[in-house]
Amino acid sequence: MTEDISEDIKKEIFRLICIPGIEIEQIPEIVNKDYNTQLDYEKVMEILSNEYLKHDLDYGRRLCCRF
């Protein structure tokens, strides 16, 4: 399902997630307005979870908390 999402939209989602004060629920509204898409909350969460699993982002936290 995330294959039909362009790389530009994914980059915009990642950029928005890093901005303090923007909630995850607001991201689909912002992206839909800027890119004229039909993105919903579930797709955003799927993209974020796929990226989390692909890069094993929990590994850095485990290393950091080990000491």
N, CA, C and O atoms as CSV, one atom per row, in Angstrom:
chain,resi,resn,atom,element,x,y,z
A,1,MET,N,N,0.820,-1.197,0.000
A,1,MET,CA,C,0.000,0.000,0.000
A,1,MET,C,C,0.863,1.258,0.000
A,1,MET,O,O,0.459,2.283,-0.551
A,2,THR,N,N,2.026,1.195,0.602
A,2,THR,CA,C,2.886,2.379,0.646
A,2,THR,C,C,3.678,2.553,-0.638
A,2,THR,O,O,4.390,3.546,-0.788
A,3,GLU,N,N,3.570,1.591,-1.589
A,3,GLU,CA,C,4.306,1.703,-2.832
A,3,GLU,C,C,3.777,2.837,-3.697
A,3,GLU,O,O,4.529,3.401,-4.492
A,4,ASP,N,N,2.501,3.183,-3.561
A,4,ASP,CA,C,1.941,4.241,-4.384
A,4,ASP,C,C,2.224,5.638,-3.837
A,4,ASP,O,O,1.826,6.631,-4.447
A,5,ILE,N,N,2.894,5.724,-2.719
A,5,ILE,CA,C,3.277,7.007,-2.131
A,5,ILE,C,C,4.644,7.396,-2.690
A,5,ILE,O,O,5.586,6.606,-2.629
A,6,SER,N,N,4.757,8.606,-3.232
A,6,SER,CA,C,6.024,9.033,-3.828
A,6,SER,C,C,7.059,9.343,-2.749
A,6,SER,O,O,6.728,9.544,-1.581
A,7,GLU,N,N,8.294,9.375,-3.166
A,7,GLU,CA,C,9.397,9.675,-2.247
A,7,GLU,C,C,9.295,11.104,-1.717
A,7,GLU,O,O,9.681,11.368,-0.579
A,8,ASP,N,N,8.781,12.024,-2.529
A,8,ASP,CA,C,8.609,13.411,-2.068
A,8,ASP,C,C,7.624,13.491,-0.909
A,8,ASP,O,O,7.840,14.234,0.049
A,9,ILE,N,N,6.553,12.731,-0.998
A,9,ILE,CA,C,5.554,12.732,0.070
A,9,ILE,C,C,6.128,12.096,1.328
A,9,ILE,O,O,5.884,12.574,2.436
A,10,LYS,N,N,6.894,11.011,1.158
A,10,LYS,CA,C,7.528,10.384,2.324
A,10,LYS,C,C,8.506,11.344,2.994
A,10,LYS,O,O,8.542,11.434,4.221
A,11,LYS,N,N,9.296,12.059,2.203
A,11,LYS,CA,C,10.232,13.033,2.772
A,11,LYS,C,C,9.496,14.132,3.512
A,11,LYS,O,O,9.951,14.594,4.559
A,12,GLU,N,N,8.357,14.554,2.973
A,12,GLU,CA,C,7.560,15.584,3.638
A,12,GLU,C,C,7.003,15.065,4.963
A,12,GLU,O,O,6.970,15.802,5.948
A,13,ILE,N,N,6.568,13.807,4.998
A,13,ILE,CA,C,6.065,13.211,6.238
A,13,ILE,C,C,7.177,13.180,7.283
A,13,ILE,O,O,6.955,13.538,8.440
A,14,PHE,N,N,8.377,12.752,6.875
A,14,PHE,CA,C,9.501,12.691,7.811
A,14,PHE,C,C,9.912,14.083,8.279
A,14,PHE,O,O,10.303,14.261,9.432
A,15,ARG,N,N,9.824,15.070,7.387
A,15,ARG,CA,C,10.156,16.435,7.774
A,15,ARG,C,C,9.134,16.961,8.788
A,15,ARG,O,O,9.503,17.605,9.770
A,16,LEU,N,N,7.860,16.686,8.547
A,16,LEU,CA,C,6.809,17.164,9.445
A,16,LEU,C,C,6.862,16.481,10.800
A,16,LEU,O,O,6.557,17.102,11.819
A,17,ILE,N,N,7.244,15.212,10.826
A,17,ILE,CA,C,7.287,14.486,12.100
A,17,ILE,C,C,8.380,15.051,13.000
A,17,ILE,O,O,8.318,14.899,14.220
A,18,CYS,N,N,9.371,15.696,12.412
A,18,CYS,CA,C,10.486,16.252,13.187
A,18,CYS,C,C,10.200,17.646,13.719
A,18,CYS,O,O,10.952,18.149,14.554
A,19,ILE,N,N,9.144,18.274,13.261
A,19,ILE,CA,C,8.820,19.637,13.688
A,19,ILE,C,C,8.049,19.579,15.008
A,19,ILE,O,O,6.979,18.973,15.075
A,20,PRO,N,N,8.587,20.204,16.053
A,20,PRO,CA,C,7.861,20.226,17.334
A,20,PRO,C,C,6.533,20.971,17.197
A,20,PRO,O,O,6.451,21.999,16.524
A,21,GLY,N,N,5.521,20.450,17.831
A,21,GLY,CA,C,4.219,21.100,17.820
A,21,GLY,C,C,3.261,20.534,16.785
A,21,GLY,O,O,2.063,20.808,16.847
A,22,ILE,N,N,3.760,19.749,15.832
A,22,ILE,CA,C,2.880,19.121,14.842
A,22,ILE,C,C,2.592,17.696,15.297
A,22,ILE,O,O,3.502,16.887,15.480
A,23,GLU,N,N,1.322,17.413,15.473
A,23,GLU,CA,C,0.893,16.086,15.895
A,23,GLU,C,C,0.778,15.174,14.682
A,23,GLU,O,O,0.605,15.646,13.559
A,24,ILE,N,N,0.875,13.863,14.912
A,24,ILE,CA,C,0.781,12.896,13.820
A,24,ILE,C,C,-0.586,12.988,13.144
A,24,ILE,O,O,-0.694,12.771,11.937
A,25,GLU,N,N,-1.618,13.303,13.902
A,25,GLU,CA,C,-2.961,13.414,13.337
A,25,GLU,C,C,-3.060,14.573,12.348
A,25,GLU,O,O,-3.923,14.554,11.470
A,26,GLN,N,N,-2.199,15.580,12.470
A,26,GLN,CA,C,-2.235,16.740,11.586
A,26,GLN,C,C,-1.494,16.501,10.272
A,26,GLN,O,O,-1.744,17.200,9.290
A,27,ILE,N,N,-0.599,15.536,10.239
A,27,ILE,CA,C,0.241,15.318,9.062
A,27,ILE,C,C,-0.575,14.994,7.810
A,27,ILE,O,O,-0.304,15.585,6.764
A,28,PRO,N,N,-1.564,14.087,7.854
A,28,PRO,CA,C,-2.334,13.836,6.625
A,28,PRO,C,C,-3.022,15.082,6.078
A,28,PRO,O,O,-3.083,15.274,4.863
A,29,GLU,N,N,-3.538,15.924,6.960
A,29,GLU,CA,C,-4.203,17.149,6.512
A,29,GLU,C,C,-3.226,18.075,5.786
A,29,GLU,O,O,-3.551,18.628,4.735
A,30,ILE,N,N,-2.033,18.238,6.352
A,30,ILE,CA,C,-1.031,19.122,5.767
A,30,ILE,C,C,-0.549,18.574,4.427
A,30,ILE,O,O,-0.448,19.314,3.449
A,31,VAL,N,N,-0.254,17.281,4.384
A,31,VAL,CA,C,0.255,16.669,3.147
A,31,VAL,C,C,-0.823,16.671,2.067
A,31,VAL,O,O,-0.526,16.945,0.904
A,32,ASN,N,N,-2.055,16.375,2.428
A,32,ASN,CA,C,-3.143,16.376,1.446
A,32,ASN,C,C,-3.347,17.757,0.843
A,32,ASN,O,O,-3.614,17.886,-0.352
A,33,LYS,N,N,-3.222,18.778,1.662
A,33,LYS,CA,C,-3.397,20.143,1.162
A,33,LYS,C,C,-2.262,20.536,0.223
A,33,LYS,O,O,-2.501,21.161,-0.810
A,34,ASP,N,N,-1.022,20.173,0.577
A,34,ASP,CA,C,0.136,20.572,-0.222
A,34,ASP,C,C,0.308,19.742,-1.488
A,34,ASP,O,O,0.697,20.272,-2.529
A,35,TYR,N,N,0.019,18.436,-1.409
A,35,TYR,CA,C,0.294,17.532,-2.530
A,35,TYR,C,C,-0.963,17.026,-3.235
A,35,TYR,O,O,-0.858,16.254,-4.188
A,36,ASN,N,N,-2.135,17.439,-2.794
A,36,ASN,CA,C,-3.403,17.039,-3.394
A,36,ASN,C,C,-3.514,15.505,-3.462
A,36,ASN,O,O,-3.734,14.931,-4.529
A,37,THR,N,N,-3.357,14.864,-2.305
A,37,THR,CA,C,-3.446,13.413,-2.204
A,37,THR,C,C,-4.612,13.028,-1.309
A,37,THR,O,O,-5.305,13.894,-0.774
A,38,GLN,N,N,-4.824,11.742,-1.148
A,38,GLN,CA,C,-5.867,11.210,-0.274
A,38,GLN,C,C,-5.241,10.407,0.855
A,38,GLN,O,O,-5.697,9.306,1.163
A,39,LEU,N,N,-4.212,10.946,1.465
A,39,LEU,CA,C,-3.489,10.275,2.543
A,39,LEU,C,C,-4.327,10.303,3.816
A,39,LEU,O,O,-4.969,11.309,4.118
A,40,ASP,N,N,-4.323,9.202,4.562
A,40,ASP,CA,C,-5.033,9.178,5.834
A,40,ASP,C,C,-4.069,8.778,6.957
A,40,ASP,O,O,-2.909,8.448,6.711
A,41,TYR,N,N,-4.568,8.814,8.170
A,41,TYR,CA,C,-3.754,8.554,9.356
A,41,TYR,C,C,-3.138,7.157,9.320
A,41,TYR,O,O,-1.979,6.980,9.698
A,42,GLU,N,N,-3.902,6.169,8.869
A,42,GLU,CA,C,-3.393,4.796,8.833
A,42,GLU,C,C,-2.211,4.649,7.878
A,42,GLU,O,O,-1.259,3.930,8.180
A,43,LYS,N,N,-2.262,5.325,6.727
A,43,LYS,CA,C,-1.146,5.262,5.783
A,43,LYS,C,C,0.095,5.921,6.355
A,43,LYS,O,O,1.205,5.421,6.175
A,44,VAL,N,N,-0.086,7.038,7.042
A,44,VAL,CA,C,1.055,7.713,7.667
A,44,VAL,C,C,1.692,6.802,8.704
A,44,VAL,O,O,2.916,6.678,8.750
A,45,MET,N,N,0.884,6.168,9.531
A,45,MET,CA,C,1.415,5.264,10.542
A,45,MET,C,C,2.090,4.052,9.902
A,45,MET,O,O,3.094,3.564,10.421
A,46,GLU,N,N,1.560,3.564,8.791
A,46,GLU,CA,C,2.173,2.440,8.086
A,46,GLU,C,C,3.539,2.834,7.519
A,46,GLU,O,O,4.492,2.059,7.603
A,47,ILE,N,N,3.636,4.019,6.952
A,47,ILE,CA,C,4.919,4.507,6.420
A,47,ILE,C,C,5.933,4.639,7.541
A,47,ILE,O,O,7.080,4.214,7.400
A,48,LEU,N,N,5.516,5.226,8.653
A,48,LEU,CA,C,6.431,5.410,9.777
A,48,LEU,C,C,6.857,4.072,10.382
A,48,LEU,O,O,8.023,3.897,10.736
A,49,SER,N,N,5.932,3.137,10.503
A,49,SER,CA,C,6.302,1.842,11.082
A,49,SER,C,C,7.200,1.049,10.149
A,49,SER,O,O,8.110,0.361,10.611
A,50,ASN,N,N,6.962,1.130,8.832
A,50,ASN,CA,C,7.849,0.459,7.878
A,50,ASN,C,C,9.256,1.030,7.952
A,50,ASN,O,O,10.234,0.284,7.898
A,51,GLU,N,N,9.363,2.332,8.073
A,51,GLU,CA,C,10.676,2.970,8.164
A,51,GLU,C,C,11.365,2.587,9.472
A,51,GLU,O,O,12.578,2.377,9.503
A,52,TYR,N,N,10.591,2.499,10.540
A,52,TYR,CA,C,11.126,2.097,11.842
A,52,TYR,C,C,11.708,0.688,11.772
A,52,TYR,O,O,12.806,0.432,12.267
A,53,LEU,N,N,10.956,-0.223,11.150
A,53,LEU,CA,C,11.416,-1.605,11.051
A,53,LEU,C,C,12.572,-1.759,10.069
A,53,LEU,O,O,13.478,-2.564,10.286
A,54,LYS,N,N,12.536,-0.984,8.991
A,54,LYS,CA,C,13.572,-1.096,7.972
A,54,LYS,C,C,14.932,-0.664,8.507
A,54,LYS,O,O,15.951,-1.269,8.174
A,55,HIS,N,N,14.954,0.362,9.321
A,55,HIS,CA,C,16.216,0.904,9.820
A,55,HIS,C,C,16.531,0.482,11.248
A,55,HIS,O,O,17.550,0.892,11.803
A,56,ASP,N,N,15.668,-0.335,11.851
A,56,ASP,CA,C,15.870,-0.826,13.210
A,56,ASP,C,C,16.236,0.325,14.151
A,56,ASP,O,O,17.288,0.311,14.790
A,57,LEU,N,N,15.358,1.309,14.224
A,57,LEU,CA,C,15.629,2.520,14.994
A,57,LEU,C,C,15.716,2.255,16.492
A,57,LEU,O,O,16.238,3.086,17.235
A,58,ASP,N,N,15.217,1.121,16.943
A,58,ASP,CA,C,15.288,0.788,18.353
A,58,ASP,C,C,16.704,0.389,18.765
A,58,ASP,O,O,17.039,0.453,19.948
A,59,TYR,N,N,17.528,-0.016,17.823
A,59,TYR,CA,C,18.887,-0.467,18.110
A,59,TYR,C,C,19.701,0.638,18.781
A,59,TYR,O,O,20.407,0.370,19.754
A,60,GLY,N,N,19.620,1.853,18.292
A,60,GLY,CA,C,20.360,2.972,18.886
A,60,GLY,C,C,19.930,3.254,20.308
A,60,GLY,O,O,20.759,3.590,21.155
A,61,ARG,N,N,18.662,3.122,20.576
A,61,ARG,CA,C,18.164,3.353,21.932
A,61,ARG,C,C,18.693,2.282,22.870
A,61,ARG,O,O,19.056,2.583,24.006
A,62,ARG,N,N,18.742,1.050,22.418
A,62,ARG,CA,C,19.254,-0.028,23.263
A,62,ARG,C,C,20.739,0.199,23.566
A,62,ARG,O,O,21.186,-0.035,24.688
A,63,LEU,N,N,21.487,0.645,22.589
A,63,LEU,CA,C,22.911,0.914,22.828
A,63,LEU,C,C,23.084,2.068,23.813
A,63,LEU,O,O,23.937,2.022,24.699
A,64,CYS,N,N,22.269,3.089,23.646
A,64,CYS,CA,C,22.369,4.277,24.487
A,64,CYS,C,C,21.996,3.942,25.936
A,64,CYS,O,O,22.656,4.412,26.863
A,65,CYS,N,N,20.981,3.165,26.135
A,65,CYS,CA,C,20.482,2.869,27.476
A,65,CYS,C,C,21.262,1.731,28.138
A,65,CYS,O,O,21.016,1.411,29.301
A,66,ARG,N,N,22.160,1.142,27.440
A,66,ARG,CA,C,22.912,0.015,27.973
A,66,ARG,C,C,23.853,0.445,29.086
A,66,ARG,O,O,24.088,-0.324,30.018
A,67,PHE,N,N,24.391,1.641,29.014
A,67,PHE,CA,C,25.391,2.090,29.996
A,67,PHE,C,C,24.814,3.047,30.998
A,67,PHE,O,O,25.525,3.514,31.887
